[in-house]
């Protein structure tokens, strides 16, 4: 499997310090992840709130990170396309790909916070169309031809966009899909990779959506075996299984409190300690000792055709030493169980092993 670290930041000044200190700690973690053999580092775009809002401009963060790393791929999960200008987005992310020497992973989506649309004074109702037209314009901008596009929302005539990304014809595109057949179908039609939240749904629901995605891939001439399917999770690893399950609780609750304060489409009431315990017991949070983490990841891999695991190792004011310890334990004692085995093939309903 492919493994990444994920940062949907939750900023608590009393725990995280100044914004300068917070960014320094994130850089330290991502540099450690690179040294430990992680494949990807993902950041999420959010605005105007402690929930995610310290990375409002991911290409700025990723361009700086490119100079502090050399191998790890640098991803956005996701760029909220309807909130951005497509030509400016194409320019900014192409710069990241150039500065990083071709390490950009470009995730796109509509976002999950209608409040951000309200703050930007943009309507949410046309966000599906804005997402699709923005993506078309951006891919044209990354091609060798000027952008000529006439849609319902965007119109350009012969605009030359520079620079061009290093990766040709363009960096890998991922779609963050979570709530509708249409988004999964569109991702498949375009041949893009897929980003999911496996813990969020009953398996039958997500398997249906992945089936919609894979059928669209086939219908439009794309090989499902050549596409990545990512699952993102909260992670906390400790030598002691009991301590690992226990110690992540306050940080997860802090994360969820900020999420609820900003607006959460996936739950209607504030999360509680009972919610945390239930999610740990059900394996929706990957918490515990390395053996338990391996067991849970294997369970998800056998249920869904996941090729990529993305772990959020720092959240809710977690101390730096705890985040780094969890990161190292995961890399040294969990990842080898999957890195040494054959990569799961993308098959209907379940993952199976095949030669890499």
Backbone torsions as a table, in degrees:
resi	resn	phi	psi	omega
1	UNK	NA	160.6	174.4
2	UNK	-97.8	138.5	-175.6
3	UNK	-125.1	138.9	178.4
4	UNK	-135.7	163.7	170.9
5	UNK	-106.5	142.4	-173.0
6	UNK	-125.0	137.6	-179.6
7	UNK	-127.8	95.6	160.1
8	UNK	-100.8	95.8	-166.0
9	UNK	-70.2	143.0	168.9
10	UNK	-123.2	115.6	-171.2
11	UNK	-101.1	116.6	174.6
12	UNK	-119.3	99.9	-173.8
13	UNK	-54.4	-35.1	-178.5
14	UNK	-64.7	-25.1	178.6
15	UNK	-105.4	-37.1	-172.0
16	UNK	-92.6	-10.3	179.9
17	UNK	79.8	-159.8	179.2
18	UNK	-70.2	166.4	177.5
19	UNK	-61.7	-35.1	176.9
20	UNK	-61.9	-44.7	178.7
21	UNK	-64.3	-38.6	-179.9
22	UNK	-62.2	-48.7	178.6
23	UNK	-62.1	-40.4	179.6
24	UNK	-59.8	-41.0	-179.7
25	UNK	-67.4	-39.1	177.2
26	UNK	-62.2	-43.6	178.5
27	UNK	-61.5	-43.2	179.1
28	UNK	-59.9	-42.0	179.1
29	UNK	-64.9	-44.0	-177.4
30	UNK	-70.0	-36.4	174.9
31	UNK	-64.5	-38.6	175.7
32	UNK	-64.5	-40.9	178.8
33	UNK	-60.3	-40.8	177.8
34	UNK	-62.3	-45.9	179.5
35	UNK	-62.6	-31.5	-176.7
36	UNK	-84.7	-5.3	173.9
37	UNK	101.1	8.8	174.0
38	UNK	-64.7	149.7	-177.0
39	UNK	-87.9	-34.9	-170.8
40	UNK	-137.6	152.1	168.3
41	UNK	-127.6	121.1	-175.7
42	UNK	-112.2	141.0	171.2
43	UNK	-125.5	156.1	-176.0
44	UNK	-116.6	138.2	177.2
45	UNK	-83.6	122.7	169.5
46	UNK	-143.9	168.9	-172.1
47	UNK	-141.9	147.1	161.7
48	UNK	65.4	24.8	-179.9
49	UNK	-162.2	154.3	177.3
50	UNK	-62.2	-21.3	174.2
51	UNK	-80.5	94.5	176.0
52	UNK	85.3	-15.2	-167.8
53	UNK	-75.2	-2.0	175.1
54	UNK	-83.9	-3.2	170.0
55	UNK	-125.5	67.2	179.8
56	UNK	-76.6	-21.0	-178.8
57	UNK	-126.8	80.1	-175.8
58	UNK	-54.1	-37.9	-179.6
59	UNK	-62.6	-29.2	175.5
60	UNK	-65.3	-48.3	-179.9
61	UNK	-62.7	-45.4	-176.2
62	UNK	-68.9	-35.2	177.9
63	UNK	-65.4	-40.5	175.8
64	UNK	-65.3	-41.0	-179.9
65	UNK	-65.6	-31.2	179.0
66	UNK	-59.0	-35.9	179.5
67	UNK	-77.6	-13.9	-178.5
68	UNK	-102.0	-0.6	-179.6
69	UNK	-135.9	171.6	-178.7
70	UNK	-135.7	-21.9	-172.9
71	UNK	-124.1	-42.4	-172.0
72	UNK	-61.8	139.5	177.5
73	UNK	-75.5	146.5	-173.0
74	UNK	-115.7	115.3	-172.5
75	UNK	-123.3	154.7	170.0
76	UNK	-111.5	130.7	-175.0
77	UNK	-141.7	72.7	16.6
78	UNK	-136.2	168.0	162.9
79	UNK	-83.0	123.5	-178.2
80	UNK	-81.5	90.1	-170.1
81	UNK	-57.0	-42.3	-177.6
82	UNK	-63.0	-17.5	179.9
83	UNK	-92.6	-2.5	-174.5
84	UNK	-121.6	157.8	173.0
85	UNK	-81.2	129.1	-172.8
86	UNK	-64.8	-36.7	-179.8
87	UNK	-70.8	-42.2	178.1
88	UNK	-66.4	-37.3	176.9
89	UNK	-63.7	-42.4	178.4
90	UNK	-60.7	-43.4	179.0
91	UNK	-63.0	-48.7	-173.4
92	UNK	-64.5	-45.8	-177.3
93	UNK	-75.8	-28.8	172.5
94	UNK	-63.2	-38.9	176.3
95	UNK	-60.0	-41.4	177.8
96	UNK	-59.9	-44.0	-179.0
97	UNK	-64.2	-39.2	179.6
98	UNK	-68.3	-49.8	-177.0
99	UNK	-62.5	-35.1	-179.0
100	UNK	-87.0	0.7	-178.2
101	UNK	60.9	47.3	172.0
102	UNK	82.9	37.3	-178.3
103	UNK	-111.5	10.3	-177.4
104	UNK	-76.2	135.7	167.7
105	UNK	-118.1	121.1	-168.5
106	UNK	-109.8	104.8	177.3
107	UNK	-96.6	139.9	-176.8
108	UNK	-129.3	157.6	176.6
109	UNK	178.9	-177.5	-179.6
110	UNK	-91.0	-16.1	-174.3
111	UNK	86.0	165.1	-174.5
112	UNK	-123.4	14.0	-179.1
113	UNK	-125.8	93.6	176.6
114	UNK	-56.3	-24.7	178.4
115	UNK	-59.6	-33.1	178.9
116	UNK	-67.5	-37.4	175.0
117	UNK	-61.7	-42.1	179.3
118	UNK	-62.5	-42.8	-179.7
119	UNK	-65.0	-34.2	177.7
120	UNK	-81.2	-5.4	-175.8
121	UNK	59.7	43.4	176.0
122	UNK	-120.8	143.8	179.4
123	UNK	-76.9	144.8	179.3
124	UNK	-89.2	-23.0	-172.7
125	UNK	-63.8	-34.1	-178.5
126	UNK	-94.8	12.2	-176.8
127	UNK	-62.2	-34.0	176.4
128	UNK	-62.1	-43.2	178.6
129	UNK	-67.8	-40.6	179.7
130	UNK	-63.0	-39.0	177.0
131	UNK	-59.1	-49.7	-174.9
132	UNK	-69.1	-43.3	-179.8
133	UNK	-67.9	-40.0	177.3
134	UNK	-58.4	-45.3	-179.7
135	UNK	-61.9	-40.7	178.5
136	UNK	-63.0	-44.7	179.6
137	UNK	-63.6	-43.9	-176.9
138	UNK	-63.2	-42.6	179.2
139	UNK	-66.1	-36.8	173.4
140	UNK	-61.8	-42.9	-178.3
141	UNK	-61.8	-30.5	179.6
142	UNK	-84.8	-6.7	177.8
143	UNK	-81.1	-179.0	-179.9
144	UNK	-87.6	2.7	-178.7
145	UNK	-109.6	153.5	173.9
146	UNK	-62.8	156.2	-179.5
147	UNK	-81.1	119.1	171.5
148	UNK	-127.6	112.3	-172.1
149	UNK	-147.2	134.6	174.2
150	UNK	-132.4	103.2	178.2
151	UNK	-118.6	-165.8	178.3
152	UNK	-78.7	-27.8	-175.3
153	UNK	-115.2	-29.0	-177.5
154	UNK	-123.0	145.1	177.6
155	UNK	-147.8	122.9	179.8
156	UNK	-137.5	151.3	-177.6
157	UNK	-136.6	100.7	173.3
158	UNK	67.0	40.0	-179.2
159	UNK	-89.0	123.1	176.7
160	UNK	-87.2	123.1	-177.6
161	UNK	-111.3	127.6	178.7
162	UNK	-129.2	152.5	-3.8
163	UNK	-80.4	174.4	171.9
164	UNK	-94.4	143.8	179.3
165	UNK	-64.8	156.3	177.4
166	UNK	-68.6	-43.1	-178.2
167	UNK	-74.0	129.2	-177.4
168	UNK	-119.9	141.2	5.5
169	UNK	-74.8	-15.7	177.1
170	UNK	-169.2	163.2	175.8
171	UNK	-60.2	156.6	177.3
172	UNK	-57.2	135.9	178.8
173	UNK	-109.4	132.5	179.1
174	UNK	-119.8	146.0	177.9
175	UNK	-114.8	123.6	172.8
176	UNK	-80.9	106.7	-174.8
177	UNK	-120.6	134.2	-175.3
178	UNK	-148.5	-13.8	-168.2
179	UNK	-138.6	-4.5	-175.9
180	UNK	-151.3	147.4	174.1
181	UNK	-55.7	-38.6	-173.1
182	UNK	-59.6	-41.7	-178.6
183	UNK	-68.2	-43.1	177.9
184	UNK	-62.9	-40.7	179.9
185	UNK	-64.9	-43.3	179.4
186	UNK	-62.4	-42.0	177.8
187	UNK	-58.7	-41.5	178.9
188	UNK	-69.6	-42.4	179.1
189	UNK	-57.4	-38.5	-178.0
190	UNK	-83.7	-10.7	-179.0
191	UNK	77.5	21.5	-178.9
192	UNK	-82.4	162.6	171.6
193	UNK	-75.9	168.3	-172.6
194	UNK	-124.0	139.3	175.9
195	UNK	-119.5	130.2	-175.3
196	UNK	-134.6	167.7	173.2
197	UNK	-119.3	83.1	-172.0
198	UNK	-60.6	-29.2	-178.2
199	UNK	-74.0	-11.4	-171.4
200	UNK	-81.2	-18.2	-168.6
201	UNK	-132.4	160.6	165.1
202	UNK	-62.3	140.8	-177.3
203	UNK	-52.7	-37.8	-177.0
204	UNK	-63.7	-32.2	-179.2
205	UNK	-68.5	-51.2	-178.9
206	UNK	-67.9	-36.8	177.3
207	UNK	-62.7	-37.4	174.5
208	UNK	-59.4	-48.6	-177.9
209	UNK	-64.7	-40.1	177.4
210	UNK	-65.1	-34.5	174.7
211	UNK	-63.0	-41.0	175.9
212	UNK	-60.3	-45.0	178.8
213	UNK	-60.4	-48.4	-174.9
214	UNK	-70.6	-34.2	176.3
215	UNK	-65.7	-39.8	177.3
216	UNK	-66.0	-37.1	175.0
217	UNK	-56.9	-51.6	-177.2
218	UNK	-62.2	-43.1	-177.0
219	UNK	-64.2	-24.4	-177.8
220	UNK	-109.0	20.6	170.3
221	UNK	80.1	20.3	179.3
222	UNK	-106.1	139.4	-178.8
223	UNK	-84.4	114.9	179.2
224	UNK	-56.9	-30.6	-179.8
225	UNK	-67.6	-17.0	179.0
226	UNK	-97.2	11.0	-178.3
227	UNK	-116.8	146.2	-180.0
228	UNK	-91.1	143.9	172.3
229	UNK	-125.1	115.0	-174.5
230	UNK	-101.6	140.2	170.1
231	UNK	-119.4	131.9	-178.1
232	UNK	-109.2	138.7	-175.5
233	UNK	-144.0	154.6	164.4
234	UNK	-80.9	138.3	-173.9
235	UNK	-132.4	141.3	169.9
236	UNK	-151.2	119.5	-175.3
237	UNK	-117.5	139.1	177.5
238	UNK	-143.0	156.8	175.1
239	UNK	-59.9	-34.5	179.7
240	UNK	-96.5	126.8	-179.9
241	UNK	-63.7	-45.5	-179.9
242	UNK	-63.2	-43.5	179.8
243	UNK	-66.8	-38.0	178.3
244	UNK	-62.9	-42.1	178.7
245	UNK	-67.9	-34.0	-175.4
246	UNK	-80.2	-44.4	-166.9
247	UNK	-73.6	-21.4	179.8
248	UNK	-76.1	-15.0	-170.8
249	UNK	-56.6	-51.7	-176.4
250	UNK	-63.7	-32.9	-178.7
251	UNK	-73.1	-39.7	177.0
252	UNK	-64.8	-41.0	179.0
253	UNK	-66.7	-37.5	174.5
254	UNK	-61.1	-44.7	178.7
255	UNK	-58.7	-48.0	-177.0
256	UNK	-69.5	-31.6	177.3
257	UNK	-63.8	-45.4	177.8
258	UNK	-65.4	-38.2	177.3
259	UNK	-60.1	-46.4	-179.7
260	UNK	-65.4	-40.2	179.9
261	UNK	-61.1	-35.5	-179.1
262	UNK	-80.7	-28.7	-177.0
263	UNK	124.3	114.0	-175.3
264	UNK	-121.4	116.4	179.1
265	UNK	-74.5	-20.8	-171.6
266	UNK	-92.2	-9.3	174.2
267	UNK	-152.0	148.6	-169.6
268	UNK	-102.6	-12.8	-179.2
269	UNK	-131.2	155.3	178.5
270	UNK	-57.2	143.4	177.8
271	UNK	-73.0	150.5	-177.7
272	UNK	-123.7	172.8	175.5
273	UNK	-60.4	-34.7	177.1
274	UNK	-64.3	-38.4	176.7
275	UNK	-62.3	-42.3	178.8
276	UNK	-60.4	-49.9	-178.3
277	UNK	-60.0	-41.2	179.9
278	UNK	-63.6	-42.3	-178.7
279	UNK	-69.4	-34.9	175.6
280	UNK	-65.5	-46.4	-178.8
281	UNK	-62.0	-37.0	-179.2
282	UNK	-82.2	-5.9	179.3
283	UNK	80.8	13.8	178.0
284	UNK	-75.2	-24.4	169.3
285	UNK	-109.1	130.2	-179.7
286	UNK	-86.4	88.2	-176.4
287	UNK	-132.7	139.2	179.0
288	UNK	140.5	-158.1	178.8
289	UNK	-84.7	171.0	-176.6
290	UNK	-56.8	-38.5	-178.7
291	UNK	-62.6	-42.1	178.7
292	UNK	-65.9	-40.5	178.9
293	UNK	-61.6	-42.5	177.2
294	UNK	-60.6	-45.2	-179.5
295	UNK	-60.0	-44.1	-177.5
296	UNK	-68.5	-42.9	179.7
297	UNK	-64.4	-40.2	177.9
298	UNK	-63.1	-38.3	178.1
299	UNK	-62.2	-44.1	178.7
300	UNK	-65.8	-38.3	-178.4
301	UNK	-68.5	-30.6	177.7
302	UNK	-78.3	-22.2	-179.5
303	UNK	-88.7	-41.9	-176.8
304	UNK	-120.7	153.7	179.5
305	UNK	-81.0	59.1	-178.6
306	UNK	-78.6	132.7	173.5
307	UNK	-110.0	-14.2	-174.1
308	UNK	-137.1	132.1	177.4
309	UNK	-112.0	125.9	178.9
310	UNK	-118.6	119.3	-174.3
311	UNK	-111.9	130.9	171.4
312	UNK	-90.4	106.5	-174.9
313	UNK	-98.5	-12.9	-178.8
314	UNK	-131.0	124.8	-177.0
315	UNK	-166.6	154.8	170.8
316	UNK	60.3	36.1	178.3
317	UNK	77.8	19.0	179.4
318	UNK	-59.5	133.6	177.7
319	UNK	-61.1	150.8	-176.9
320	UNK	-60.9	-41.4	-177.6
321	UNK	-65.5	-35.1	178.6
322	UNK	-68.3	-42.2	179.3
323	UNK	-64.3	-43.1	-179.1
324	UNK	-68.5	-37.7	178.0
325	UNK	-64.1	-44.3	178.4
326	UNK	-62.2	-43.1	179.4
327	UNK	-60.1	-45.4	-178.0
328	UNK	-67.9	-43.6	178.5
329	UNK	-60.4	-41.0	179.6
330	UNK	-63.1	-45.8	-177.9
331	UNK	-66.6	-40.1	-173.1
332	UNK	-84.8	-26.7	-172.4
333	UNK	-126.0	-8.8	177.6
334	UNK	-110.1	-52.1	-176.8
335	UNK	-56.4	-40.4	-179.1
336	UNK	-57.4	-27.7	179.7
337	UNK	-64.9	-22.1	-178.3
338	UNK	-110.5	-29.9	178.4
339	UNK	-68.3	-29.1	-176.8
340	UNK	-86.4	-11.2	-178.6
341	UNK	-100.2	167.9	179.7
342	UNK	-67.0	149.1	179.6
343	UNK	-72.1	137.9	-179.4
344	UNK	-68.0	133.4	175.6
345	UNK	-77.9	152.2	178.4
346	UNK	-83.9	105.9	179.8
347	UNK	-129.0	162.2	-177.1
348	UNK	-61.4	126.3	169.1
349	UNK	81.3	-41.4	-175.3
350	UNK	-138.0	161.1	174.8
351	UNK	-96.4	141.4	173.1
352	UNK	-132.4	162.8	-177.6
353	UNK	-89.8	146.5	173.9
354	UNK	-147.3	165.5	180.0
355	UNK	-66.4	143.6	-177.1
356	UNK	-72.5	NA	NA
